[in-house]
Amino acid sequence: MTKFWRAVTWILGTAWPLYATTVLGSNVLGAVGIMLFLRYLVPNPEFATFTASANHLPAIGMAYVVAAVLFGAVVTFLLFRPVLDWQRHPERHDRNMVRNLVMRIPIYQAALCALVWLGGLFILASVAAQTSGKLAVVIAVTVLLGGAVVVLLTYLEAERLVRPVAAEALARRFEDATLEPPVKWRLRLTWLATSAMPIAGIVLMFVGQRAGYFTEQVEDIMPAVVALSLAALVTGFLGTTLSVMSVVDPIQELQRAINSVRRGETDVQVDIYDGSEIGVLQAGFNEMMRGLHERQRVRDIFGRYVGTEVARRALEERPELGGEDREVAVIFVDVIGSTTFAVTHDPEEVVDELNRFFEKVVKVVHKNKGIINKFQGDAALAVFGAPITLSDATGHALTAARELRQELKGLRLQAGIGVAAGHVVAGHIGGHDRFEYTVIGDAVNTAARLTELAKDTPGRVLTNASTLAKANEAEQARWTLMKSVELRGRNLMTQLARPIRPTLADRS
């Protein structure tokens, strides 16, 4: 018993009580409205005789209403019980089965209401036929038209009220657009039941008056015509409102989601609760956003491996093997004594120190508009002026080298830093299945040779006179020329230069 009341308490806390109340209320109000219309507005003298002679009619009607309510409640519960169980214990049920059932709840609910209305029509018309065949026809047509309107309104109400459950059922998967009637048929049925049928009722009033189903005076049917006109306005407004909301609501949600994307949000999703073409749009938007999010994630990860600018160009263009001649400046950074440090420390500690070291290098290079072209064990190559053209690339590289000297102070790992500028070939090197963006040229080789000398030079930062001459005057004033040496592998003398002390640079 405790388990039963626990289940009842859970149901009361969901949207199902509102769903049941709305569906039941609309059908009861529809039945009451039709009976009042027949009793007071239809000018058929036989109806008064029928109600007077059929003393048992109210009892029959009340009994049928009670039976219909109980029948509808029991069948609805049995039909939708898998959905209730799934909401309480999602892991115990087949999600595809529940998905199909949830999306067809409005159709099943409308079909159940139609069955109840047909039962009432059959009973009422059968009893009326014992008094008059014409009266039975009038009652049957009236109940048929009015019941059709109520059934469609029930469908539209159920479609709207079941959205939260449908969104939960379709949260992870949506395959097709056949779970609900297409939008065009939904709109056409709304017009047919909420506008066309009341108008057809008005026409039938005049036809029936001509055929002798009502009193001979045309004026006697005017109250019924006015009532049908008002009913057409009311039901037309309700039906059109519900039908329009079924289309406009998801469109507005998509609009809000698109505006969020325009503001830079990439984790936007919309609820999928429609089984028609609208559901395809909702699922398509979510799929598009997942693709966009994945693309951004790949771009971020790709950028961390090859550099942001290289990644951006690779995604926007189609990379091809080959390169182009570019005027660039490069910085080569090589750790001093890395082999000894690796031997005397644990591998984890070595990796931590290298990451701390390179974090400083990346920060300074990016600050000065350069890119990290590659890491080579305990060394790094930074490029200024490729792949994006950079004004005064040499000045930015020399500034980065000076700042890097200050940033690396206090770290356990120190490095030699060499800066060189010149023409290189910048492009994609490798094979068709695996290549990388790099720069090849004398400037790279010169920077590597200068780095070797910088390890034994005070300040541990070197460039050459030809590179310094390409920088702006303010940057040149922060360096001082040194002796000329012959770099390894060269037959020409190269004049060196190193940064002056910060205090002297400030004075200049």
C-alpha positions in Angstrom: 0.0 0.0 0.0 2.9 2.3 0.8 4.3 1.6 -2.7 0.9 2.6 -4.2 0.7 5.9 -2.4 4.3 6.6 -3.2 3.5 6.2 -6.9 0.3 8.3 -6.6 2.3 11.1 -4.9 4.9 10.9 -7.7 2.3 11.2 -10.4 0.7 14.2 -8.6 4.0 16.0 -8.8 4.3 15.6 -12.6 2.4 17.3 -15.5 0.0 14.4 -15.9 -2.7 15.7 -13.5 -2.9 18.9 -15.6 -3.0 16.9 -18.7 -5.9 14.7 -17.5 -7.8 17.7 -16.1 -7.5 19.7 -19.4 -8.5 16.8 -21.6 -11.4 15.7 -19.4 -12.6 19.3 -18.9 -12.6 20.1 -22.6 -14.7 17.0 -23.4 -17.1 17.6 -20.6 -17.6 21.2 -21.6 -18.1 20.1 -25.2 -20.8 17.6 -24.2 -22.6 20.1 -22.0 -22.5 22.7 -24.8 -23.9 20.3 -27.4 -26.7 19.2 -25.1 -27.7 22.8 -24.3 -27.6 23.6 -28.0 -30.0 20.7 -28.7 -32.3 21.4 -25.8 -32.7 25.2 -26.1 -31.6 26.3 -29.6 -32.6 23.6 -32.1 -36.2 24.5 -33.1 -37.5 20.9 -33.4 -40.8 20.4 -31.7 -40.2 16.6 -31.4 -37.2 17.2 -29.1 -39.5 18.4 -26.3 -41.7 15.4 -26.8 -38.6 13.2 -26.8 -37.3 14.6 -23.6 -40.7 14.5 -21.9 -41.3 10.9 -22.9 -37.8 9.6 -22.2 -37.9 10.0 -18.5 -35.0 7.7 -18.2 -32.8 9.7 -20.6 -31.0 11.8 -17.9 -30.2 8.7 -16.0 -28.9 7.1 -19.2 -26.9 10.2 -20.0 -25.4 10.4 -16.5 -24.5 6.8 -16.5 -22.8 7.0 -19.9 -20.9 10.1 -18.8 -19.6 8.3 -15.7 -18.8 5.2 -17.7 -17.1 7.2 -20.4 -14.9 9.0 -17.9 -14.0 5.8 -16.2 -13.4 4.0 -19.5 -11.2 6.9 -20.8 -9.3 7.1 -17.6 -8.5 3.4 -17.4 -7.6 3.0 -21.1 -5.5 6.2 -20.9 -3.7 4.8 -17.9 -3.1 1.4 -19.4 -2.0 2.9 -22.7 0.5 5.4 -21.1 1.6 3.3 -18.2 4.9 2.4 -19.9 5.6 6.1 -20.2 5.0 6.6 -16.4 7.2 3.7 -15.6 9.9 4.9 -17.9 9.9 8.4 -16.3 10.4 6.7 -12.9 12.9 4.1 -14.0 14.4 5.1 -17.4 17.0 2.3 -17.3 14.3 -0.5 -17.3 12.6 0.4 -20.6 13.4 0.4 -24.3 13.9 4.1 -25.2 12.8 3.6 -28.8 9.5 2.1 -27.7 8.9 4.9 -25.2 9.9 7.5 -27.8 7.4 6.2 -30.3 4.6 6.0 -27.7 5.2 9.5 -26.3 5.2 11.1 -29.7 1.9 9.4 -30.5 0.1 10.3 -27.3 -1.9 13.2 -28.9 -3.1 10.9 -31.7 -4.0 8.1 -29.3 -5.8 10.5 -27.0 -7.8 12.0 -29.8 -8.7 8.5 -31.1 -9.9 7.5 -27.6 -12.0 10.6 -27.3 -13.5 10.0 -30.7 -14.4 6.5 -29.7 -16.2 7.8 -26.5 -18.1 10.4 -28.6 -19.2 7.8 -31.1 -20.5 5.6 -28.3 -22.5 8.5 -26.9 -23.8 9.4 -30.4 -24.9 5.8 -31.0 -26.8 5.6 -27.7 -28.4 9.1 -28.0 -29.4 8.6 -31.6 -30.8 5.1 -30.9 -33.0 6.4 -28.1 -34.2 9.4 -30.2 -35.0 7.1 -33.2 -37.8 5.5 -31.1 -39.5 8.9 -31.1 -38.7 10.3 -34.6 -36.2 9.4 -37.4 -35.7 13.1 -38.2 -34.9 13.9 -34.6 -32.4 11.1 -34.6 -30.7 12.5 -37.7 -30.6 16.0 -36.1 -29.1 14.7 -32.9 -26.6 12.5 -34.8 -25.4 15.3 -37.1 -25.1 17.8 -34.2 -23.2 15.4 -32.0 -21.0 14.3 -34.9 -20.0 17.9 -35.8 -19.6 19.1 -32.2 -17.7 15.9 -31.2 -15.2 16.3 -34.1 -14.4 19.8 -33.0 -13.8 18.7 -29.4 -11.7 15.7 -30.6 -9.4 18.0 -32.6 -9.1 20.5 -29.7 -8.2 17.5 -27.5 -5.4 16.6 -30.0 -4.0 20.1 -30.0 -4.2 20.3 -26.2 -2.5 17.0 -25.8 0.2 17.9 -28.3 1.1 21.0 -26.3 0.8 19.5 -22.8 3.0 16.4 -23.6 5.9 18.6 -24.8 8.0 18.2 -21.6 7.7 14.4 -21.7 8.4 14.4 -25.5 11.5 16.6 -25.0 12.8 14.1 -22.4 12.1 11.1 -24.7 13.8 12.7 -27.7 16.7 14.3 -25.7 19.3 11.9 -27.3 17.7 10.6 -30.5 15.5 11.7 -33.3 15.3 9.6 -36.5 12.4 10.6 -38.6 9.4 12.9 -39.1 6.6 10.3 -39.2 5.7 10.3 -35.5 3.1 13.0 -35.9 1.0 14.4 -38.8 2.9 16.9 -41.0 2.4 20.5 -40.2 0.3 21.2 -43.3 -2.2 18.5 -42.3 -2.3 19.8 -38.8 -3.2 23.2 -40.0 -5.8 21.9 -42.5 -7.5 19.8 -39.9 -7.6 22.7 -37.5 -9.4 24.8 -40.1 -11.7 21.9 -41.0 -12.8 21.2 -37.4 -12.8 24.7 -35.9 -14.1 26.8 -38.8 -15.5 24.7 -41.6 -17.6 22.4 -39.4 -19.4 25.2 -37.5 -20.0 26.9 -40.9 -21.3 23.6 -42.2 -23.6 23.4 -39.2 -25.0 26.8 -40.1 -25.6 25.7 -43.7 -27.3 22.5 -42.5 -29.6 24.5 -40.3 -31.0 26.2 -43.4 -31.1 23.0 -45.4 -32.8 21.2 -42.5 -35.4 24.0 -42.3 -36.1 23.6 -46.0 -36.4 19.8 -45.6 -38.8 20.0 -42.7 -36.5 18.9 -40.0 -37.2 22.1 -38.0 -40.2 24.4 -37.6 -41.4 26.1 -40.7 -40.4 29.7 -39.7 -36.9 30.7 -40.7 -36.8 33.1 -37.8 -36.9 30.1 -35.4 -33.5 28.8 -36.5 -31.7 32.2 -36.1 -30.8 31.7 -32.4 -29.1 28.4 -33.4 -27.3 30.2 -36.3 -26.1 32.9 -34.0 -24.9 30.3 -31.5 -23.0 28.4 -34.2 -21.5 31.6 -35.4 -20.2 32.4 -31.9 -19.0 28.8 -31.6 -17.1 29.2 -34.8 -15.4 32.3 -33.5 -14.5 30.7 -30.2 -13.4 27.3 -31.5 -11.7 28.9 -34.4 -9.7 31.1 -32.1 -8.8 28.3 -29.7 -7.9 25.9 -32.5 -6.0 28.4 -34.5 -4.1 29.6 -31.4 -3.1 26.1 -30.4 -2.1 25.2 -33.9 -0.2 28.4 -34.4 1.6 27.9 -31.1 2.6 24.4 -32.1 4.5 25.9 -35.0 5.5 29.3 -33.6 6.8 28.2 -30.2 9.6 26.0 -31.7 10.5 28.6 -34.2 10.9 31.2 -31.5 13.0 28.8 -29.5 15.2 28.3 -32.5 15.4 32.0 -32.9 16.6 32.5 -29.3 19.1 29.7 -29.8 20.5 31.3 -32.9 20.8 34.6 -31.2 22.8 32.9 -28.4 25.1 31.4 -31.0 25.6 34.9 -32.5 26.7 36.1 -29.1 29.4 33.5 -29.2 27.9 30.6 -27.2 28.7 27.2 -28.7 26.9 24.8 -26.3 23.4 25.8 -27.2 20.7 23.1 -27.7 17.0 23.2 -28.1 14.4 20.7 -26.8 13.0 18.2 -29.4 9.3 17.6 -28.7 7.7 17.5 -32.1 7.4 14.4 -34.3 6.8 16.3 -37.6 9.1 18.4 -39.8 9.5 20.8 -36.9 11.2 18.0 -35.0 13.6 17.6 -37.9 14.5 21.2 -37.7 15.0 21.0 -33.9 17.2 17.9 -34.3 19.0 19.4 -37.2 19.9 22.5 -35.2 21.2 20.4 -32.3 23.2 18.3 -34.8 24.6 21.4 -36.4 25.6 22.8 -33.0 27.3 19.5 -32.0 29.3 19.7 -35.2 30.1 23.4 -34.6 31.2 22.6 -31.0 33.3 19.6 -32.2 34.8 21.8 -34.9 35.7 24.4 -32.4 37.2 21.8 -30.1 39.2 20.3 -32.9 40.4 23.8 -33.8 41.4 24.5 -30.3 43.3 21.3 -29.9 44.8 21.6 -33.4 45.9 25.1 -32.6 47.7 24.0 -29.5 49.7 21.5 -31.6 50.5 23.7 -34.6 49.7 27.2 -33.5 46.5 29.2 -33.7 47.3 31.0 -37.0 48.4 27.8 -38.7 45.3 26.0 -37.5 43.0 28.8 -38.7 44.5 28.8 -42.1 44.5 25.0 -42.4 40.7 25.0 -41.6 39.9 27.9 -43.8 42.0 26.8 -46.8 43.1 23.5 -48.2 46.7 22.9 -47.3 49.0 21.7 -50.0 52.6 20.5 -50.0 55.1 23.2 -50.9 56.0 26.6 -49.6 56.6 30.3 -50.4 59.5 32.7 -49.9 58.9 34.8 -46.8 60.9 37.4 -44.9 60.7 36.3 -41.3 62.5 36.4 -38.0 63.0 33.3 -35.9 64.0 32.6 -32.3 65.6 29.4 -31.3 65.5 28.5 -27.6 67.5 25.5 -26.3 67.7 24.3 -22.7 71.1 24.3 -21.1 72.2 21.0 -19.5 69.0 19.2 -20.2 70.7 15.8 -20.5 72.3 16.1 -17.0 69.0 17.3 -15.5 67.1 14.4 -17.0 69.7 11.9 -15.6 69.6 13.3 -12.1 65.8 13.8 -11.7 62.7 11.6 -12.1 61.0 11.7 -15.5 57.8 13.2 -14.0 59.9 16.1 -12.5 61.7 16.6 -15.8 58.4 16.9 -17.7 57.0 19.3 -15.1 60.0 21.6 -15.3 60.0 21.5 -19.2 56.3 22.4 -19.2 56.9 25.2 -16.8 59.8 26.4 -18.9 57.9 26.2 -22.2 54.8 27.9 -20.7 57.0 31.0 -20.3 58.3 30.7 -23.9 54.8 30.4 -25.4 53.5 33.3 -23.4 56.2 35.7 -24.5 56.1 34.6 -28.1 52.4 35.0 -28.4 52.5 38.3 -26.7 54.8 39.6 -29.4 52.7 38.2 -32.3 54.8 35.2 -33.0 53.9 31.5 -33.3 55.6 28.5 -31.8 56.5 26.5 -34.9 57.7 23.4 -33.1 59.1 21.9 -30.0 62.1 19.7 -30.5 62.7 17.8 -27.2 64.2 20.5 -25.0 64.2 23.2 -27.7 61.6 25.4 -29.3 61.5 27.3 -32.6 59.4 30.5 -32.8 58.6 32.3 -36.1 57.6 35.9 -36.6 56.1 36.9 -40.0 54.7 33.6 -41.1 52.1 32.3 -41.9 50.6 35.8 -41.2 52.6 38.7 -42.5 53.8 40.8 -39.6 55.0 44.4 -39.8 58.5 44.7 -38.3 58.8 41.0 -37.6 62.5 41.4 -36.6 61.6 44.1 -34.0 59.0 41.8 -32.5 61.4 38.8 -32.4 64.1 40.9 -30.7 61.7 42.2 -28.2 60.4 38.7 -27.4 64.0 37.5 -26.9 64.8 40.3 -24.4 61.5 39.7 -22.5 62.1 36.0 -22.5 65.5 36.5 -20.8 63.7 38.2 -17.9 60.8 35.7 -17.8 63.1 32.7 -17.5 65.0 34.1 -14.5 64.3 32.0 -11.4 63.5 28.8 -13.2 65.5 25.7 -12.6 66.0 25.3 -16.4 67.9 28.0 -18.3 68.4 28.3 -22.0 70.4 29.9 -24.8 68.4 32.2 -27.1 69.3 33.0 -30.6 67.6 35.4 -33.0 68.0 35.7 -36.7 66.1 37.2 -39.6 66.1 36.5 -43.3 64.4 34.8 -46.3 63.0 31.3 -45.7 60.7 28.9 -47.4 57.5 28.7 -45.3 55.0 26.0 -46.1 53.9 22.4 -45.7 56.6 19.8 -45.7 56.1 16.1 -45.6 53.9 13.6 -47.5 50.3 13.8 -48.7 49.1 11.8 -45.7 51.2 13.5 -43.0 52.8 16.9 -43.2 53.5 19.9 -41.0 53.9 23.7 -41.4 57.5 24.8 -41.0 60.1 27.2 -42.1 63.4 26.2 -43.8 66.3 28.6 -44.6 69.5 30.2 -43.5 67.8 32.3 -40.8 66.8 29.1 -38.9 70.3 27.6 -39.1 71.8 30.9 -38.0 69.5 31.2 -35.0 70.4 27.6 -34.0 74.2 28.4 -34.2 73.7 31.7 -32.2 71.9 29.7 -29.5 74.9 27.4 -29.1 77.1 30.5 -28.5 74.5 32.2 -26.3 74.7 29.4 -23.7 78.2 30.7 -22.7 77.4 34.4 -23.1 76.4 36.7 -20.3 72.6 37.2 -20.6 72.4 34.1 -22.8 70.7 36.0 -25.7 72.4 36.7 -29.0 71.6 38.0 -32.5 73.8 39.2 -35.4 74.4 42.6 -36.8 72.5 42.0 -40.0 69.4 41.0 -38.1 69.7 44.0 -35.7 69.9 46.3 -38.7 66.4 45.2 -39.8 64.7 46.2 -36.6 63.3 49.6 -35.7 65.6 52.2 -34.1 64.0 51.9 -30.6 64.7 48.2 -30.5 68.3 48.7 -32.0 69.0 51.0 -29.1 68.5 48.2 -26.6 71.2 46.0 -28.1 75.0 46.4 -28.3 77.3 45.0 -30.9 80.1 42.6 -30.0 83.0 40.8 -31.7 82.8 38.9 -34.9 83.1 35.1 -34.9 82.9 32.3 -37.4 79.7 30.3 -36.8 79.9 26.5 -37.1 79.6 25.4 -40.7 80.3 28.8 -42.2 83.3 30.4 -43.8 82.2 34.0 -43.2 82.6 36.1 -40.1 79.4 37.0 -38.2 79.2 40.0 -35.9 77.3 39.3 -32.7 75.0 41.5 -30.7 73.4 41.1 -27.3 70.9 43.1 -25.2 72.3 45.8 -23.0 71.4 46.0 -19.4 67.8 47.1 -18.8 68.8 50.2 -16.9 71.1 51.4 -19.8 68.3 50.7 -22.3 65.9 52.8 -20.4 68.3 55.7 -20.3 68.7 55.5 -24.1 
